[in-house]
């Protein structure tokens, strides 16, 4: 899986765990809703850049580089609140 796909999936996971729709997610990030819709739609050629990835992590209290980490196959999600 490519980095762009991993970031897209993790961004969607942030939205789901915070019960946000695309408009609310965009507002939290200070971005335009259309920009976020373009970035999150599957098959989009637009990619979440490094600066936006770090902004998402900071805004939603994720560790640095979290958005770049894919889950290993066979492993479930980590619920470690301190990791």
FENLINVEN-V617536 format. One record per run of one state. SS is the DSSP state (H for helix, E for strand, L for the rest). FROM is the first residue (numbers start at 1). TO is the last residue. If there is no record, write none. Layout:
# FENLINVEN-V617536
<<SS/FROM/TO> <SS/FROM/TO>>
This chain:
# FENLINVEN-V617536
<<L/1/2> <H/3/17> <L/18/21> <H/22/29> <L/30/32> <H/33/40> <L/41/49> <H/50/59> <L/60/65> <H/66/68> <L/69/83>>
